[in-house]
């Protein structure tokens, strides 16, 4: 009886053996991490740096892919040309309201920036 009078059990007073121990978390594993969605995963992969064959510096994968697409399109690959044309149309660079070459260039550069490609706005053409 002396145990019950010493430590009452009831509302807001659980039995002593079931109480949280001092200095120890009640949820030791913590909250589970949120699973990444496909967009986040794709962004993480495209931000990785690689050194393409024959290149003297590292670049992000997304930049390497765009450069490779450009090379394939210039060499006459029809599928690469179609894909490049589609990318430019979706980026808004092929719209008729862009009348001057400078406006078209600015639209393309802005689209690449929105995709996360690091672009420098130099005066010369890198064809």
N, C-alpha and C positions, 0 to 999 in steps of 0.2 A: 503494500500500500504506500510505502514511503516514496517509491519511484513515481507513482501516479501523482502524488501531491507535489513532488519536486518538479516534474516536467509535465504540465497538463497537455493533453492531446485533444485537438478539436479544430474549430475554424481558425485559420491563420496560425496554427501551431501544430505542424506535422510531427510525427514521431521522430525522435532524434536520429535514429539509424537511417532514415530516408532523406534527411536534410542534405543540402549541398555542403560539401566539405570546404572549409576556408582555403582560399588560394587555388582552388581547382574549378575550372569552367564547368558549367552545366551542359555545355554543348561543345565537347572537345574537338570534334571534327569540323565544326563551323558550318556555315552555309555553303551549299554546293556552288561551284562556279557556274556562271551562265554559259551555255553552249554558244559558240560563235555562229552567226548566220553566214550564208554563202558570200555576201558582199564583203563583210569584214575579213573573212578568210582570203578572198581574192585580193583585197587591198594589201593585206599583210604579205602575200606571196609576191605581188607585183612591186612592192617596195624593196625587196631584197636586191642586193647588189651582185652583179656578175661581171666577169671580164670576158667579153666576146673574143673569138679567135681573131688575131691580128690587131686587136685594140691595145692601146698603151695605158688605158685607164679603166676603172670600174664604172659601171653605170647601172641604173635601176633596170629591172627586167622589162618594165613597161616601155622604157626608152629603147632598149635593145630590140624589142618586138616591133616597134614602129619603124625603126631604122631598117630592119630586115624586110618588113612589108614594103617599104619604099624601094629597096634594092630589087626585090622580086618583081614589083610592078614595072620598074624601069627596064628590067631584062626581058619583059614581054609576057610575063605570066598573067593570063587572063583572069584567073581566080583572084590573084593578088590585086589586080587593077579594080575588079568589081568590089572587093572588100574595102579597098582604100576609098573608092568612090562612095560606098555606103557610109563609111565612117565620116567622111567629109560632109555628106548630106545630113547625117544625124547631128553633126556638130554645128550645122548651120552655115558652113563655109561655101556651099554650092548654091545658095539662094540667090535669086536674081537681083535683090535690092543691094547687094554688095557690088557696086559698079566699078570701082577702081581696084587695081591690083593691091594697093596698100590696105584698103578696107578688107579685102579677101584675106590678106596675110594676117591682119590683126584678128579676124574672126577665127582663123585656123589656130593661131597662137593661143588665143583665149580658150578655145575648145581643148587644146592639149593641156593647158594649165588646169582646167577644171577636171581633167582626167588624172591629174597628179603628175604629169610629165614636166620635168624641170626644163624650161625653155628660156633662152636668152634672146633678147630683142636686139639683134645686131643689124647694122645697116647693110652689110653685104649679103649676097645670096649663097647658100651652101648647097644648092641644087641637089 
